[in-house]
Amino acid sequence: MDIILEILKQDDAKKLYEFELENRAYFEKMVPDRGEDYYHFDTFQIRHNALLEEQRKGQAIYYLIKNKNGLIIGRMNIVDIDLSRQLGFIGYRVGEAYTGKGIASRAVQLLLSIIDRQSITQISAKTTTDNIASQRVLEKNGFEYISTSNQEFNMNGKSVKFIYYKWTV
């Protein structure tokens, strides 16, 4: 499947909200619940505007992963950008109907090919010990394993730890 990355825009709010609603149960199996308020459009719009403001200030870059027909099939971001250290932190999620198709791997590959290497030369990532698919995506794209935390925490009834990765130009 051909995919594209598009920078998040104001007029993406409604379709992104629908994507999040459609995939809520699936995403909540892997990441902490965002809270009921997140799924009310008024609150979602406020948060969407906050993301756009972070992006405008250069603190983050938010992308939508779309198929060739323009349908949102995932999201990807670089957050907590520190230009003095040329560092950012990656995050991504792909809708349930599109998992297992290599979408996340291709999206990370695309991101790494378009990233402004003058501004960001290192990207950190973390995932959980039970998210083998995310570990594979990172490793396939040249992220180096750094460490596994010593602290376990409970997420969705499972005891997990964080695994940390780093990509460097």
Disulfide bonds with the S-S distance in Angstrom:
none
